C-alpha cells in the first residue's frame, strides 16, 4: 500500500507508578531524518529506539517526543560506606592513643561523619523501562503509520486521476498529428499556386517539403515514451510500497518528453495540449514529494 510522508501518532499511558506519553509527527524529506527528544534517563535506549522505528519508517523528517513522570516513592536509597566508616573508627582509635583521651565514639556519632551514610538515586530497572518505553513507541508508530496510509491512499487516487487526464492529452496530440501535416500540405499547395500563377505544381517537390516538415514536427516517439511512463507510474502506484524516489525519476522523464513535444509543436492546439501536459506533470511531481 502507498504511504504519505506526512503523519501523526500519539500514545499515552497513566498508572499509579508512572505517566508516559509518546508523540510522532513527520513531513516530507528526501531521506529518513529522525529527531528524538526525551528525558535523559532514556538516552541509553536511543540506538534501540532508532532500530525499532526503522521497521515503521523509510523516509521523512520525523520528530519523536517522549515524556515520562515517575510517581513511585522511595526511589532514593540509603548507602552505607563500610570502608570509610572503618577508616573513621581507626582514626578515632589512633587519636585516643596519641592524646590519651577516652574514645567515646558512638554509632550515631559515626553516622554523622561525612560520606558514611548517603542518599542515592535507586538504580533503574533497565529492562522494565525499556518494556514500557518500547510499548509506547510501537503504539504511537502504528497510529502514525495508519495516518500515513490514509493520506497515501488519497494521494494515490489523486495521482491516478491526473495520469488518466495525461493519457487523454497524449491521445489528442497523437490524433491531431496527421491533421497538422495535411493542413500544412494544403497551405503549401495554395501558396505555390499563388506564386506560380497557374503553372503546374511539382508534386514531388511538394511531397519532399511535406516530408521534411512532418519529420520536424513528429512527436510519435515522445508520445510512445510518455504513454509508457504513465503506465509505469500507474502500475507502481497500484503496487504500493516505498516508491517515492522511483516515481520522482519517472516524472522527470515525463517532463523531458513533454518539453520536447512543446518545442516541436508548430500548431497552436498541439502547443496548448503540450503546455497542459507540462502543467499536469508538475502537479504530479509536487504530489510525489509527499510519497514515502
Secondary structure, DSSP 8 states (H G I E B T S, - for coil): ---BS-EEEEEEEE-SSEEEEEEEEEE--SSEEEEEE--GGGGGGHHHHHHHHTTT-SSEEEEEEEEEEE--S--EEEEE-HHHHHHHHHHHHHHHHHHT------HHHHHTSTTTEEEEE----HHHHHHHHHHHHHHHHHHHHHHHHHHHHHHHHHHHHHHHHHHHHHHHHHHHHHHHHHHHHHHHHHHHHHHHTT----HHHHHHHHHHHHHHH--HHHHHHHHHHHHHHHHHHHH-SS-HHHHHHHHHHHHHHHHHHHHH--SHHHHHHHHHHHHHHHHHHHHHTTB-
